[in-house]
Amino acid sequence: MDMSELIDPFARMVEDACTPAAVRAVEEGGDPAPLWSAFVDSGFLDALVPEEAGGAGLSLAQLVPLFAILGGRAVPMPVGETMIARALLARASMDIPEGPIAIATGSGAVACGTVAAHILSGSADAPVLTAASAVPTGVHHDVDGYVSGVDGAALRPVAAILRAALISGAADRVMEMTVAYANERVQFGKPIGKQQAVQQQLSILAEQAVAARVAAAIGARGGLPPRTIDAALAKHGASLAAAQIAAIAHAVHGAIGISEEYDLQLLTRRLHGWRLADGSERYWAGVLGALRRAAPAVPTTDFLRGAA
């Protein structure tokens, strides 16, 4: 399958439906139904659902570019989560409900919990679906929420891979915005992007954006459900990159970057949130360390390639 036939129409749909104004409207408590309807009508929500269950039967690796597009547009709805949830429910021969589905993994607030209709917990083999009842975090314009009474720790690997892919997409968009700003902002008679110090920071930003993209691809290489080692490598790498990318972007932009009317903060706020969601880099470093200790006979290069 030519992936451009999948990626291009999805990118156009997301760009048209999820404008910065639409993102802000949902964050400010507006009705998310119109935005959600665009994803329902697109048919992409069943991309991961097996063909025998009426879906497209695509692999997790094939969905990573779509997840990245969602991240690059700061989509304030659990679209990627719903794609994953619908696939897991179909594989378990369970009814698939209408409406957005968030995934509770027991690690902090549930991403997009306050705009979800359902919460998925349990495991990949035995998913559990409940009605959403999330408590807002209290953070300004945050759509995440706290959910109690569910156990979704077994879903943390697949949620972490989704988060890594979202980070990679946001990272690419932040890099584009930062490079463009550096080439437009004139100081002392020339664009700040011509200054060696700024160029050095932009090169690091680009390096970290690529690192996040590679990390997301590693996470999805084993399919659905993913292996823990792949999830750990993906989320650890992407979370490390997220912090550096956000810091450099704001350093280059200066004061304008943190202003509410400027779109950069829509992305950098999510980079920080996704970095922590479903386990931070510290959490996944611990998981990697435990896995490494459990396979002392495997050479490190083979371990990182996923041989363990």
C-alpha beads as a LAMMPS data file, in Angstrom:
LAMMPS data file: protein, C-alpha beads

308 atoms
307 bonds

1 atom types
1 bond types

-500.0 500.0 xlo xhi
-500.0 500.0 ylo yhi
-500.0 500.0 zlo zhi

Masses

1 110.0

Atoms # bond

1 1 1 0.000 0.000 0.000
2 1 1 1.249 3.473 -0.929
3 1 1 1.253 5.223 2.458
4 1 1 0.780 8.622 0.825
5 1 1 -2.725 7.491 -0.133
6 1 1 -3.412 7.171 3.578
7 1 1 -1.350 9.986 5.029
8 1 1 -2.184 12.813 2.623
9 1 1 -5.991 12.744 2.952
10 1 1 -5.719 12.320 6.717
11 1 1 -3.367 15.294 6.954
12 1 1 -5.722 17.457 4.880
13 1 1 -8.705 16.442 6.981
14 1 1 -6.925 17.188 10.268
15 1 1 -5.582 20.509 9.001
16 1 1 -9.040 21.611 7.853
17 1 1 -10.930 20.424 10.944
18 1 1 -8.436 21.090 13.703
19 1 1 -7.460 24.703 13.234
20 1 1 -5.821 26.591 16.112
21 1 1 -9.190 28.283 16.655
22 1 1 -10.901 24.888 16.950
23 1 1 -8.252 23.719 19.432
24 1 1 -8.727 26.816 21.548
25 1 1 -12.510 26.458 21.466
26 1 1 -12.353 22.934 22.918
27 1 1 -9.762 23.975 25.503
28 1 1 -12.014 26.802 26.619
29 1 1 -14.881 24.404 27.284
30 1 1 -16.635 24.583 23.930
31 1 1 -18.588 21.719 22.392
32 1 1 -16.103 19.163 20.983
33 1 1 -18.810 17.398 18.933
34 1 1 -18.196 19.270 15.644
35 1 1 -14.480 18.459 15.741
36 1 1 -15.153 14.851 16.692
37 1 1 -17.677 14.478 13.868
38 1 1 -14.947 15.220 11.341
39 1 1 -12.979 12.190 12.541
40 1 1 -16.061 9.973 12.651
41 1 1 -17.031 10.927 9.107
42 1 1 -13.489 10.330 7.836
43 1 1 -13.637 6.594 8.609
44 1 1 -10.080 6.640 9.999
45 1 1 -11.183 5.650 13.503
46 1 1 -11.367 2.020 12.361
47 1 1 -7.962 2.009 10.691
48 1 1 -6.535 -0.465 13.239
49 1 1 -9.658 -2.630 13.443
50 1 1 -9.123 -6.019 11.712
51 1 1 -10.639 -6.355 8.266
52 1 1 -12.846 -9.254 9.367
53 1 1 -14.399 -6.888 11.919
54 1 1 -15.089 -4.202 9.326
55 1 1 -11.941 -2.111 9.684
56 1 1 -8.967 -1.336 7.478
57 1 1 -6.676 -3.840 9.199
58 1 1 -3.643 -1.560 9.228
59 1 1 -0.660 -2.204 11.484
60 1 1 0.441 -0.095 14.422
61 1 1 3.539 0.925 12.467
62 1 1 1.370 2.186 9.606
63 1 1 -0.603 4.320 12.057
64 1 1 2.427 6.096 13.534
65 1 1 2.485 8.795 10.786
66 1 1 -1.204 9.459 11.438
67 1 1 -0.612 9.753 15.176
68 1 1 2.207 12.190 14.406
69 1 1 -0.164 14.332 12.355
70 1 1 -2.520 14.499 15.338
71 1 1 0.379 15.623 17.515
72 1 1 1.470 18.250 15.019
73 1 1 -1.961 19.845 15.081
74 1 1 -2.379 19.636 18.876
75 1 1 -5.680 17.775 18.441
76 1 1 -7.505 18.129 21.799
77 1 1 -9.458 14.882 21.431
78 1 1 -8.461 11.227 22.085
79 1 1 -8.375 10.292 18.411
80 1 1 -5.350 7.997 18.525
81 1 1 -6.631 6.469 21.742
82 1 1 -9.982 5.746 20.108
83 1 1 -8.280 4.075 17.135
84 1 1 -6.392 1.798 19.504
85 1 1 -9.393 1.172 21.740
86 1 1 -11.668 0.262 18.845
87 1 1 -9.064 -2.229 17.585
88 1 1 -8.658 -3.867 20.990
89 1 1 -12.413 -4.065 21.525
90 1 1 -12.915 -5.621 18.093
91 1 1 -10.181 -8.189 18.735
92 1 1 -11.911 -9.103 21.996
93 1 1 -15.268 -9.438 20.151
94 1 1 -16.747 -6.646 22.268
95 1 1 -19.230 -4.015 21.154
96 1 1 -17.625 -0.776 19.996
97 1 1 -19.430 2.303 21.327
98 1 1 -19.895 5.652 19.675
99 1 1 -17.908 8.596 20.933
100 1 1 -14.303 9.305 21.893
101 1 1 -12.468 6.797 24.086
102 1 1 -9.601 7.745 26.400
103 1 1 -7.143 5.235 27.858
104 1 1 -6.494 5.112 31.599
105 1 1 -3.123 3.563 32.421
106 1 1 -2.879 4.515 36.077
107 1 1 -0.077 6.976 35.460
108 1 1 -1.264 10.463 36.326
109 1 1 -4.146 12.203 34.621
110 1 1 -5.879 10.521 31.695
111 1 1 -5.043 12.294 28.442
112 1 1 -8.184 13.976 27.040
113 1 1 -10.167 12.441 29.878
114 1 1 -12.573 15.372 30.222
115 1 1 -13.595 15.288 26.544
116 1 1 -14.005 11.495 26.327
117 1 1 -17.273 9.591 26.414
118 1 1 -15.670 6.327 27.525
119 1 1 -12.584 5.143 29.389
120 1 1 -10.659 2.040 28.360
121 1 1 -8.748 0.090 30.997
122 1 1 -7.923 -3.579 31.599
123 1 1 -5.452 -5.141 29.184
124 1 1 -4.983 -5.634 25.452
125 1 1 -6.441 -9.149 25.690
126 1 1 -9.188 -8.251 28.164
127 1 1 -10.157 -4.604 27.671
128 1 1 -12.626 -2.983 30.056
129 1 1 -14.858 -0.114 28.967
130 1 1 -16.572 2.283 31.365
131 1 1 -18.414 5.569 31.048
132 1 1 -16.106 8.562 31.350
133 1 1 -16.236 10.481 34.602
134 1 1 -13.014 12.444 34.793
135 1 1 -12.153 15.133 37.302
136 1 1 -10.439 18.162 35.705
137 1 1 -6.810 18.717 36.646
138 1 1 -7.354 22.406 37.325
139 1 1 -4.588 23.347 34.928
140 1 1 -5.516 26.241 32.653
141 1 1 -7.034 24.987 29.357
142 1 1 -6.165 21.373 30.151
143 1 1 -8.511 18.704 28.721
144 1 1 -6.901 15.881 30.719
145 1 1 -8.623 14.526 33.810
146 1 1 -8.204 12.201 36.764
147 1 1 -10.107 8.913 36.697
148 1 1 -10.463 6.598 39.683
149 1 1 -11.642 3.026 40.105
150 1 1 -10.021 1.594 36.975
151 1 1 -6.880 -0.468 36.407
152 1 1 -5.240 0.010 33.025
153 1 1 -1.566 -0.445 33.885
154 1 1 -1.350 -3.269 31.334
155 1 1 -2.253 -0.769 28.605
156 1 1 0.613 1.551 29.489
157 1 1 2.951 0.238 26.736
158 1 1 0.563 0.887 23.857
159 1 1 -0.470 4.253 25.304
160 1 1 3.205 5.179 25.695
161 1 1 3.874 4.408 22.029
162 1 1 0.942 6.587 21.006
163 1 1 2.316 9.361 23.190
164 1 1 5.761 9.001 21.583
165 1 1 4.208 9.356 18.128
166 1 1 2.250 12.434 19.208
167 1 1 5.457 13.944 20.576
168 1 1 7.226 13.298 17.272
169 1 1 4.522 15.110 15.328
170 1 1 4.473 18.073 17.690
171 1 1 8.269 18.169 17.579
172 1 1 8.304 18.452 13.787
173 1 1 5.734 21.253 13.861
174 1 1 7.580 23.119 16.621
175 1 1 10.790 22.841 14.619
176 1 1 9.091 24.286 11.519
177 1 1 7.666 27.199 13.504
178 1 1 10.957 27.907 15.260
179 1 1 13.062 27.867 12.091
180 1 1 10.547 30.117 10.341
181 1 1 10.554 32.572 13.247
182 1 1 14.348 32.611 13.404
183 1 1 14.496 33.478 9.704
184 1 1 11.879 36.241 10.052
185 1 1 12.908 37.885 13.334
186 1 1 15.472 40.610 12.612
187 1 1 17.805 41.843 15.322
188 1 1 20.866 44.039 14.893
189 1 1 20.165 44.242 11.175
190 1 1 19.909 40.552 10.332
191 1 1 17.649 37.549 11.037
192 1 1 18.479 35.893 14.342
193 1 1 18.706 32.621 12.419
194 1 1 21.969 33.901 10.945
195 1 1 23.582 34.031 14.379
196 1 1 25.838 31.079 15.117
197 1 1 24.489 30.540 18.628
198 1 1 20.925 30.337 17.362
199 1 1 21.936 28.047 14.510
200 1 1 23.522 25.721 17.050
201 1 1 20.294 25.580 19.038
202 1 1 18.251 24.957 15.902
203 1 1 20.525 22.071 14.950
204 1 1 19.983 20.483 18.365
205 1 1 16.249 21.001 18.011
206 1 1 16.289 19.262 14.624
207 1 1 18.377 16.423 16.050
208 1 1 15.912 15.877 18.871
209 1 1 12.932 15.996 16.508
210 1 1 14.476 13.206 14.458
211 1 1 15.234 11.282 17.651
212 1 1 11.577 11.464 18.660
213 1 1 10.512 10.251 15.216
214 1 1 12.887 7.278 15.387
215 1 1 11.745 6.467 18.920
216 1 1 8.100 6.331 17.842
217 1 1 8.953 4.023 14.951
218 1 1 10.828 1.691 17.298
219 1 1 7.819 1.517 19.574
220 1 1 5.481 0.373 16.833
221 1 1 7.782 -2.159 15.183
222 1 1 6.354 -5.149 17.064
223 1 1 2.703 -4.502 16.267
224 1 1 -0.367 -4.535 18.496
225 1 1 -0.149 -5.294 21.357
226 1 1 3.428 -4.021 21.558
227 1 1 6.355 -5.468 23.425
228 1 1 7.320 -3.735 26.656
229 1 1 10.905 -3.176 25.521
230 1 1 9.736 -1.389 22.376
231 1 1 7.390 0.825 24.389
232 1 1 10.134 1.622 26.886
233 1 1 12.636 2.586 24.203
234 1 1 10.024 4.710 22.426
235 1 1 8.686 6.633 25.380
236 1 1 12.044 7.106 27.070
237 1 1 13.552 8.549 23.902
238 1 1 10.576 10.695 22.962
239 1 1 10.136 12.102 26.467
240 1 1 13.794 13.074 26.654
241 1 1 13.482 14.844 23.318
242 1 1 10.230 16.610 24.258
243 1 1 11.772 18.573 27.114
244 1 1 14.714 19.792 25.024
245 1 1 12.556 20.691 22.040
246 1 1 10.152 22.804 24.091
247 1 1 12.994 24.582 25.894
248 1 1 14.875 25.469 22.702
249 1 1 11.730 26.616 20.905
250 1 1 10.856 29.024 23.692
251 1 1 14.437 30.250 23.980
252 1 1 14.517 31.133 20.277
253 1 1 11.050 32.690 20.259
254 1 1 11.585 34.718 23.403
255 1 1 8.568 36.312 25.073
256 1 1 6.215 35.882 22.107
257 1 1 6.456 32.102 22.455
258 1 1 4.631 32.003 25.778
259 1 1 1.844 34.398 24.825
260 1 1 -1.605 32.825 24.687
261 1 1 -2.460 34.188 21.255
262 1 1 0.643 32.638 19.683
263 1 1 0.211 29.037 18.513
264 1 1 3.543 27.738 19.802
265 1 1 2.203 27.241 23.311
266 1 1 -0.534 24.921 22.018
267 1 1 2.219 22.500 21.067
268 1 1 4.793 23.002 23.808
269 1 1 2.175 22.573 26.537
270 1 1 1.339 19.221 24.998
271 1 1 4.983 18.262 24.673
272 1 1 5.335 18.684 28.428
273 1 1 2.070 16.874 29.122
274 1 1 2.802 13.960 26.785
275 1 1 6.304 13.688 28.198
276 1 1 4.799 12.788 31.586
277 1 1 1.708 10.904 30.416
278 1 1 1.804 7.094 30.673
279 1 1 5.204 7.213 32.343
280 1 1 7.974 9.800 32.092
281 1 1 11.478 9.107 30.801
282 1 1 12.519 8.251 34.357
283 1 1 9.797 5.625 34.690
284 1 1 10.622 3.980 31.372
285 1 1 14.363 4.112 32.110
286 1 1 13.590 1.996 35.160
287 1 1 11.628 -0.444 33.019
288 1 1 14.509 -0.681 30.554
289 1 1 16.966 -1.253 33.377
290 1 1 14.879 -4.083 34.800
291 1 1 14.558 -5.718 31.394
292 1 1 18.292 -5.424 30.818
293 1 1 19.124 -7.023 34.155
294 1 1 16.746 -9.866 33.358
295 1 1 18.713 -10.750 30.204
296 1 1 22.398 -10.617 31.230
297 1 1 23.496 -13.072 28.528
298 1 1 22.176 -10.920 25.666
299 1 1 24.691 -8.431 24.205
300 1 1 23.599 -4.828 24.647
301 1 1 23.395 -4.176 20.900
302 1 1 21.095 -7.157 20.465
303 1 1 19.052 -6.047 23.466
304 1 1 18.491 -2.588 21.973
305 1 1 17.542 -4.183 18.664
306 1 1 14.814 -6.002 20.516
307 1 1 16.330 -9.470 20.663
308 1 1 15.610 -9.820 24.380

Bonds

1 1 1 2
2 1 2 3
3 1 3 4
4 1 4 5
5 1 5 6
6 1 6 7
7 1 7 8
8 1 8 9
9 1 9 10
10 1 10 11
11 1 11 12
12 1 12 13
13 1 13 14
14 1 14 15
15 1 15 16
16 1 16 17
17 1 17 18
18 1 18 19
19 1 19 20
20 1 20 21
21 1 21 22
22 1 22 23
23 1 23 24
24 1 24 25
25 1 25 26
26 1 26 27
27 1 27 28
28 1 28 29
29 1 29 30
30 1 30 31
31 1 31 32
32 1 32 33
33 1 33 34
34 1 34 35
35 1 35 36
36 1 36 37
37 1 37 38
38 1 38 39
39 1 39 40
40 1 40 41
41 1 41 42
42 1 42 43
43 1 43 44
44 1 44 45
45 1 45 46
46 1 46 47
47 1 47 48
48 1 48 49
49 1 49 50
50 1 50 51
51 1 51 52
52 1 52 53
53 1 53 54
54 1 54 55
55 1 55 56
56 1 56 57
57 1 57 58
58 1 58 59
59 1 59 60
60 1 60 61
61 1 61 62
62 1 62 63
63 1 63 64
64 1 64 65
65 1 65 66
66 1 66 67
67 1 67 68
68 1 68 69
69 1 69 70
70 1 70 71
71 1 71 72
72 1 72 73
73 1 73 74
74 1 74 75
75 1 75 76
76 1 76 77
77 1 77 78
78 1 78 79
79 1 79 80
80 1 80 81
81 1 81 82
82 1 82 83
83 1 83 84
84 1 84 85
85 1 85 86
86 1 86 87
87 1 87 88
88 1 88 89
89 1 89 90
90 1 90 91
91 1 91 92
92 1 92 93
93 1 93 94
94 1 94 95
95 1 95 96
96 1 96 97
97 1 97 98
98 1 98 99
99 1 99 100
100 1 100 101
101 1 101 102
102 1 102 103
103 1 103 104
104 1 104 105
105 1 105 106
106 1 106 107
107 1 107 108
108 1 108 109
109 1 109 110
110 1 110 111
111 1 111 112
112 1 112 113
113 1 113 114
114 1 114 115
115 1 115 116
116 1 116 117
117 1 117 118
118 1 118 119
119 1 119 120
120 1 120 121
121 1 121 122
122 1 122 123
123 1 123 124
124 1 124 125
125 1 125 126
126 1 126 127
127 1 127 128
128 1 128 129
129 1 129 130
130 1 130 131
131 1 131 132
132 1 132 133
133 1 133 134
134 1 134 135
135 1 135 136
136 1 136 137
137 1 137 138
138 1 138 139
139 1 139 140
140 1 140 141
141 1 141 142
142 1 142 143
143 1 143 144
144 1 144 145
145 1 145 146
146 1 146 147
147 1 147 148
148 1 148 149
149 1 149 150
150 1 150 151
151 1 151 152
152 1 152 153
153 1 153 154
154 1 154 155
155 1 155 156
156 1 156 157
157 1 157 158
158 1 158 159
159 1 159 160
160 1 160 161
161 1 161 162
162 1 162 163
163 1 163 164
164 1 164 165
165 1 165 166
166 1 166 167
167 1 167 168
168 1 168 169
169 1 169 170
170 1 170 171
171 1 171 172
172 1 172 173
173 1 173 174
174 1 174 175
175 1 175 176
176 1 176 177
177 1 177 178
178 1 178 179
179 1 179 180
180 1 180 181
181 1 181 182
182 1 182 183
183 1 183 184
184 1 184 185
185 1 185 186
186 1 186 187
187 1 187 188
188 1 188 189
189 1 189 190
190 1 190 191
191 1 191 192
192 1 192 193
193 1 193 194
194 1 194 195
195 1 195 196
196 1 196 197
197 1 197 198
198 1 198 199
199 1 199 200
200 1 200 201
201 1 201 202
202 1 202 203
203 1 203 204
204 1 204 205
205 1 205 206
206 1 206 207
207 1 207 208
208 1 208 209
209 1 209 210
210 1 210 211
211 1 211 212
212 1 212 213
213 1 213 214
214 1 214 215
215 1 215 216
216 1 216 217
217 1 217 218
218 1 218 219
219 1 219 220
220 1 220 221
221 1 221 222
222 1 222 223
223 1 223 224
224 1 224 225
225 1 225 226
226 1 226 227
227 1 227 228
228 1 228 229
229 1 229 230
230 1 230 231
231 1 231 232
232 1 232 233
233 1 233 234
234 1 234 235
235 1 235 236
236 1 236 237
237 1 237 238
238 1 238 239
239 1 239 240
240 1 240 241
241 1 241 242
242 1 242 243
243 1 243 244
244 1 244 245
245 1 245 246
246 1 246 247
247 1 247 248
248 1 248 249
249 1 249 250
250 1 250 251
251 1 251 252
252 1 252 253
253 1 253 254
254 1 254 255
255 1 255 256
256 1 256 257
257 1 257 258
258 1 258 259
259 1 259 260
260 1 260 261
261 1 261 262
262 1 262 263
263 1 263 264
264 1 264 265
265 1 265 266
266 1 266 267
267 1 267 268
268 1 268 269
269 1 269 270
270 1 270 271
271 1 271 272
272 1 272 273
273 1 273 274
274 1 274 275
275 1 275 276
276 1 276 277
277 1 277 278
278 1 278 279
279 1 279 280
280 1 280 281
281 1 281 282
282 1 282 283
283 1 283 284
284 1 284 285
285 1 285 286
286 1 286 287
287 1 287 288
288 1 288 289
289 1 289 290
290 1 290 291
291 1 291 292
292 1 292 293
293 1 293 294
294 1 294 295
295 1 295 296
296 1 296 297
297 1 297 298
298 1 298 299
299 1 299 300
300 1 300 301
301 1 301 302
302 1 302 303
303 1 303 304
304 1 304 305
305 1 305 306
306 1 306 307
307 1 307 308
